[in-house]
Amino acid sequence: MESLLAILVGALFTVAIYLFLSKHIIRILMGAAILGNAVNLLIFTAGRVTREVPPIIPASADALSDAAANPLPQALILTAIVISFSFFAFLLVLGYRAFQELETDSSDEMRVAEPVGEQSPPAGY
């Protein structure tokens, strides 16, 4: 099961990087969303996929008696889902606003803010 999830994580990373290399803003945003899901699935897979009982202590006991699932990866993933969704919504609004102002979604044509005819700053130090 873990090997199948590892292959799926690798495929999602590949698709996300491919979309990041595009010139169109909407494809770059979709790459960011897919990359977020790939990272969440990677954390979930790293936390070991098991069919153990949830870590809930019964009212009649003081501690867990059997092996229980680790709740930390699930808590991290739930937090990451909320943060990545809000980040994606912000990027979507930002991309739409840029499209409204510049009337293009190509990142090459969005370089109107750069000065024309001036020398480029040094690339390295």
Phi and psi in degrees as a GROMACS rama.xvg file:
@    title "Ramachandran Plot"
@    xaxis  label "Phi"
@    yaxis  label "Psi"
@TYPE xy
-67.0375  -34.8825  GLU-2
-66.9897  -36.8528  SER-3
-65.7966  -41.3405  LEU-4
-67.4486  -35.0929  LEU-5
-65.1077  -39.5613  ALA-6
-65.1881  -40.8529  ILE-7
-64.9804  -40.3267  LEU-8
-62.9749  -43.1084  VAL-9
-61.9246  -41.1888  GLY-10
-65.3038  -40.5995  ALA-11
-66.3587  -39.8499  LEU-12
-62.5921  -41.15  PHE-13
-62.5274  -46.1398  THR-14
-64.2202  -40.5477  VAL-15
-64.369  -43.5351  ALA-16
-66.4057  -38.924  ILE-17
-60.3081  -43.0144  TYR-18
-71.0704  -32.5855  LEU-19
-63.5052  -29.5219  PHE-20
-80.5877  -0.900954  LEU-21
-76.4986  162.399  SER-22
-92.2057  -14.9223  LYS-23
-92.1137  136.928  HIS-24
-63.2011  -41.4163  ILE-25
-65.308  -34.6287  ILE-26
-70.3861  -36.625  ARG-27
-64.9712  -40.2354  ILE-28
-66.8806  -39.2798  LEU-29
-64.9959  -34.6809  MET-30
-63.4825  -38.3725  GLY-31
-65.6365  -39.6267  ALA-32
-66.8734  -42.4292  ALA-33
-67.5311  -37.4652  ILE-34
-63.8553  -39.0896  LEU-35
-61.8474  -42.4719  GLY-36
-67.6488  -35.5195  ASN-37
-64.8899  -40.4105  ALA-38
-66.8584  -40.4174  VAL-39
-62.4352  -42.7118  ASN-40
-67.3345  -34.5915  LEU-41
-64.3115  -43.0295  LEU-42
-65.1406  -41.4179  ILE-43
-63.1333  -41.1444  PHE-44
-69.936  -37.7183  THR-45
-66.6401  -25.4375  ALA-46
-81.9323  12.4275  GLY-47
65.1291  122.44  ARG-48
-87.4376  112.9  VAL-49
-132.405  165.449  THR-50
-112.508  43.2117  ARG-51
-88.3538  171.525  GLU-52
-73.2785  153.431  VAL-53
-67.8912  151.473  PRO-54
-79.2287  67.4403  PRO-55
-116.273  125.407  ILE-56
-86.2044  124.648  ILE-57
-64.042  159.484  PRO-58
-66.1911  -26.9702  ALA-59
-86.3204  -4.79329  SER-60
-117.222  162.269  ALA-61
-101.921  -20.9834  ASP-62
-145.71  169.425  ALA-63
-69.9665  135.713  LEU-64
-95.7044  -37.2806  SER-65
-106.65  174.102  ASP-66
-66.5249  133.966  ALA-67
-122.821  158.733  ALA-68
-69.899  150.616  ALA-69
-81.2499  117.761  ASN-70
-81.2574  -9.97139  PRO-71
-64.0165  -47.3296  LEU-72
-60.7289  -38.8687  PRO-73
-64.893  -40.595  GLN-74
-65.5672  -41.5887  ALA-75
-63.7228  -40.9871  LEU-76
-68.5305  -40.829  ILE-77
-61.1901  -41.8058  LEU-78
-64.8879  -42.6508  THR-79
-65.9428  -34.2427  ALA-80
-64.2461  -44.336  ILE-81
-63.8673  -45.5786  VAL-82
-66.6596  -43.0381  ILE-83
-68.6449  -33.7495  SER-84
-66.9637  -43.4307  PHE-85
-67.3863  -36.6324  SER-86
-64.6096  -42.093  PHE-87
-65.586  -39.951  PHE-88
-63.645  -41.208  ALA-89
-62.795  -45.0674  PHE-90
-65.2816  -35.1245  LEU-91
-65.432  -43.9357  LEU-92
-66.0318  -40.8592  VAL-93
-63.0647  -42.4948  LEU-94
-66.3577  -38.9626  GLY-95
-67.1409  -39.6442  TYR-96
-66.235  -39.0453  ARG-97
-65.0356  -37.9162  ALA-98
-64.8915  -39.2208  PHE-99
-65.4737  -40.7668  GLN-100
-74.4186  -43.3871  GLU-101
-100.575  -11.2376  LEU-102
57.3296  35.6672  GLU-103
-155.21  155.17  THR-104
-116.311  8.47503  ASP-105
-85.0011  130.333  SER-106
-69.5958  -24.6271  SER-107
-68.7546  -37.7271  ASP-108
-82.7067  -7.93911  GLU-109
-86.7945  10.5797  MET-110
-89.071  34.0082  ARG-111
-72.9316  -20.9578  VAL-112
-78.274  -15.906  ALA-113
-77.2881  142.064  GLU-114
-68.2087  143.879  PRO-115
-97.2778  132.526  VAL-116
84.4485  -3.75483  GLY-117
-90.0972  158.262  GLU-118
-73.164  140.448  GLN-119
-70.3281  148.324  SER-120
-67.3066  160.478  PRO-121
-63.3478  140.748  PRO-122
-79.1557  -24.5471  ALA-123
-146.477  167.232  GLY-124
